[in-house]
Amino acid sequence: MRHCVVVFILSLCFSTMAKAQSNQELRDSLSVLMQQIERYPRDMDLRFRKAAVNLLLEQWNYAVDEYTYILKKGDNATAFFYRAYAYTQLGKYGFARADYDALLHLQPTHFEGLLGLALLNDKDHHPTEAMDMMNRLVEMHPDNAVAYAARAGMEKDRGQTELAEFDFSEAIRLDPAEPQYLLNRALVRIALGKKRLAKEDLDQAVVLGVSRAELNELFSLVKER
């Protein structure tokens, strides 16, 4: 579960466009959109919709092409953000960084942009810049649970368990219905030797809908000998 926080955080960025669709349904949608774009090649809404489907199908290069077309018509924060994400998946970190910088020039407090750049810095082995960006994210968005959870995930991966416990606790305070925060705080508390508190987190995650069977391994770690 080392990277589950990052995966969860990134999934939130796509929550508005990620539907419960199969790959075949997405490909069918893509086919229809391509036909529509042939008829109306300058329709930006169609371009955005196609790019979103490209991302969901992990067609990173096609997504980059669509967002590049859109950006040739003028600066657009959404296009910069999602093209940066696609570039990151392609391992083109320099291009991704340039897009995040352009986005934050347009909107300095853009939450997803700040988060994306922080995660990119961490992935690209710039730990100081990554944590500085995470701190900035929390300062700008002190009431956002995702900001605290993202910073906690980074602290957890660096072995800063006490800081991670505090930030996961803040995330839980702001969004008590999200079980992923509880599961990650449980892991941190296990590392700190706080088995009883970790078990309370696991029990609450079960109450929130997580299958107990999925957590058997974690429950075995907090079992009193």
C-alpha positions as CSV (number, residue, x, y, z in Angstrom):
1,M,0.0,0.0,0.0
2,R,3.0,2.3,-0.3
3,H,1.7,4.4,-3.2
4,C,-2.0,4.1,-2.5
5,V,-2.2,7.7,-1.3
6,V,-0.7,9.0,-4.6
7,V,-3.0,6.8,-6.7
8,F,-6.1,7.9,-4.7
9,I,-5.1,11.6,-4.9
10,L,-4.6,11.4,-8.6
11,S,-7.9,9.6,-9.0
12,L,-9.7,12.6,-7.4
13,C,-8.3,14.8,-10.1
14,F,-10.1,12.7,-12.7
15,S,-13.3,12.1,-10.7
16,T,-15.4,14.5,-12.9
17,M,-14.6,12.6,-16.1
18,A,-14.0,9.0,-14.9
19,K,-17.3,7.1,-15.3
20,A,-18.0,3.5,-14.6
21,Q,-17.4,2.5,-18.3
22,S,-15.8,-0.5,-19.8
23,N,-12.9,-0.1,-22.2
24,Q,-15.3,-1.1,-25.0
25,E,-17.8,1.6,-24.1
26,L,-14.9,4.1,-24.0
27,R,-13.7,3.0,-27.4
28,D,-17.2,3.2,-28.8
29,S,-17.5,6.8,-27.4
30,L,-14.1,7.6,-28.9
31,S,-15.2,6.4,-32.3
32,V,-18.3,8.6,-32.2
33,L,-16.3,11.6,-31.1
34,M,-13.7,11.1,-33.9
35,Q,-16.6,11.1,-36.4
36,Q,-18.0,14.3,-34.9
37,I,-14.6,16.0,-35.0
38,E,-14.2,15.1,-38.7
39,R,-17.4,17.1,-39.2
40,Y,-16.6,19.9,-36.7
41,P,-12.8,20.0,-36.4
42,R,-12.8,23.3,-34.6
43,D,-15.3,22.4,-31.9
44,M,-13.3,22.7,-28.7
45,D,-15.8,20.8,-26.6
46,L,-15.5,17.8,-28.8
47,R,-11.7,18.0,-28.6
48,F,-11.8,18.2,-24.8
49,R,-14.2,15.2,-24.6
50,K,-12.0,13.1,-27.0
51,A,-8.9,14.0,-25.0
52,A,-10.6,12.9,-21.8
53,V,-11.4,9.5,-23.3
54,N,-7.9,9.2,-24.6
55,L,-6.7,9.7,-21.0
56,L,-9.1,7.1,-19.6
57,L,-7.8,4.6,-22.2
58,E,-4.2,5.6,-21.3
59,Q,-3.6,6.8,-24.9
60,W,-1.2,9.4,-23.7
61,N,0.2,10.5,-27.0
62,Y,-3.2,11.0,-28.5
63,A,-4.3,13.0,-25.4
64,V,-1.2,15.2,-25.8
65,D,-2.0,15.8,-29.4
66,E,-5.6,17.0,-28.6
67,Y,-4.5,19.3,-25.7
68,T,-1.8,20.7,-27.9
69,Y,-4.4,21.5,-30.6
70,I,-6.5,23.2,-28.0
71,L,-3.6,25.2,-26.6
72,K,-2.7,26.5,-30.0
73,K,-6.0,28.3,-29.9
74,G,-5.1,30.0,-26.6
75,D,-4.0,29.3,-23.0
76,N,-6.3,27.0,-21.1
77,A,-5.8,25.9,-17.5
78,T,-7.6,22.6,-18.0
79,A,-5.6,21.7,-21.1
80,F,-2.3,22.6,-19.4
81,F,-3.2,20.4,-16.4
82,Y,-4.2,17.3,-18.3
83,R,-1.4,17.6,-20.9
84,A,1.0,17.8,-18.0
85,Y,-0.5,14.6,-16.5
86,A,-0.2,12.8,-19.9
87,Y,3.4,14.0,-20.3
88,T,4.2,12.6,-16.8
89,Q,2.8,9.2,-17.8
90,L,5.1,9.3,-20.9
91,G,8.1,10.1,-18.7
92,K,8.5,13.5,-20.3
93,Y,9.0,15.3,-17.0
94,G,10.5,18.5,-18.5
95,F,7.4,19.0,-20.7
96,A,5.1,18.2,-17.8
97,R,6.9,20.7,-15.6
98,A,6.6,23.4,-18.2
99,D,2.8,22.8,-18.5
100,Y,2.4,23.0,-14.7
101,D,4.4,26.2,-14.6
102,A,2.2,27.7,-17.3
103,L,-1.0,26.6,-15.5
104,L,0.2,28.1,-12.2
105,H,1.2,31.3,-14.0
106,L,-2.5,31.6,-15.1
107,Q,-3.9,30.4,-11.8
108,P,-1.4,30.6,-8.9
109,T,-3.6,28.8,-6.4
110,H,-4.9,26.1,-8.7
111,F,-5.2,23.1,-6.4
112,E,-4.7,20.3,-8.9
113,G,-1.8,22.1,-10.5
114,L,0.0,22.6,-7.3
115,L,-0.6,19.0,-6.3
116,G,0.5,17.7,-9.7
117,L,3.7,19.7,-9.7
118,A,4.5,18.5,-6.1
119,L,4.0,14.8,-7.1
120,L,6.0,15.4,-10.3
121,N,8.9,16.8,-8.3
122,D,8.8,13.8,-6.0
123,K,8.7,11.4,-8.9
124,D,11.5,13.3,-10.6
125,H,13.8,13.1,-7.5
126,H,13.5,16.7,-6.4
127,P,12.4,16.0,-2.8
128,T,13.0,19.5,-1.3
129,E,11.0,21.1,-4.1
130,A,8.3,18.5,-3.7
131,M,7.8,19.1,0.0
132,D,8.0,22.8,-0.4
133,M,5.2,22.6,-2.9
134,M,3.2,20.3,-0.5
135,N,3.6,22.9,2.3
136,R,2.5,25.6,0.0
137,L,-0.5,23.5,-1.0
138,V,-1.6,23.1,2.6
139,E,-1.1,26.8,3.4
140,M,-3.2,27.8,0.4
141,H,-5.9,25.2,1.0
142,P,-6.0,24.7,4.8
143,D,-9.5,23.3,4.7
144,N,-8.9,20.7,2.0
145,A,-8.5,17.1,3.3
146,V,-6.7,16.0,0.1
147,A,-3.9,18.5,0.7
148,Y,-3.2,17.1,4.1
149,A,-3.5,13.5,2.8
150,A,-1.1,14.2,-0.1
151,R,1.5,15.7,2.3
152,A,1.0,12.8,4.7
153,G,1.6,10.3,1.9
154,M,4.9,12.0,1.0
155,E,5.9,12.1,4.7
156,K,5.0,8.4,5.1
157,D,7.1,7.4,2.1
158,R,10.0,9.3,3.7
159,G,9.7,7.6,7.0
160,Q,8.4,10.8,8.8
161,T,5.8,8.8,10.6
162,E,4.9,11.2,13.3
163,L,4.3,14.0,10.8
164,A,2.4,11.7,8.6
165,E,0.1,10.6,11.5
166,F,-0.7,14.3,12.2
167,D,-1.5,15.1,8.6
168,F,-3.6,12.0,8.1
169,S,-5.5,13.0,11.3
170,E,-6.2,16.4,9.8
171,A,-7.4,14.8,6.6
172,I,-9.7,12.6,8.6
173,R,-11.0,15.5,10.6
174,L,-11.9,17.3,7.4
175,D,-13.3,14.3,5.6
176,P,-14.2,11.6,8.1
177,A,-16.1,9.5,5.5
178,E,-13.0,8.7,3.4
179,P,-11.6,5.2,4.4
180,Q,-8.3,5.6,2.6
181,Y,-7.2,8.2,5.1
182,L,-8.0,5.8,7.9
183,L,-6.2,2.9,6.3
184,N,-3.0,5.0,5.7
185,R,-3.1,6.3,9.3
186,A,-3.4,2.8,10.5
187,L,-0.2,1.9,8.6
188,V,1.6,4.8,10.1
189,R,0.4,3.9,13.6
190,I,1.5,0.3,13.1
191,A,5.0,1.7,12.2
192,L,4.8,3.8,15.4
193,G,3.8,0.8,17.5
194,K,0.4,2.2,18.2
195,K,-1.5,-1.0,17.6
196,R,-4.7,-0.2,19.6
197,L,-5.1,3.1,17.7
198,A,-4.3,1.4,14.4
199,K,-7.0,-1.2,15.1
200,E,-9.5,1.5,15.8
201,D,-8.7,3.0,12.4
202,L,-9.2,-0.3,10.7
203,D,-12.5,-1.0,12.5
204,Q,-13.8,2.4,11.4
205,A,-12.7,1.7,7.8
206,V,-14.8,-1.4,7.9
207,V,-17.8,0.6,9.2
208,L,-17.3,2.9,6.2
209,G,-17.6,0.0,3.8
210,V,-14.1,-1.6,3.3
211,S,-14.3,-5.4,3.3
212,R,-12.8,-6.8,6.5
213,A,-11.5,-9.7,4.4
214,E,-9.4,-7.3,2.4
215,L,-7.8,-6.1,5.7
216,N,-7.0,-9.5,7.2
217,E,-3.3,-8.9,6.9
218,L,-3.4,-5.5,8.6
219,F,-5.7,-6.8,11.3
220,S,-3.1,-9.6,12.0
221,L,-0.5,-6.8,12.5
222,V,-2.5,-5.1,15.2
223,K,-3.6,-8.3,17.0
224,E,-2.6,-8.2,20.7
225,R,-0.2,-11.1,21.5
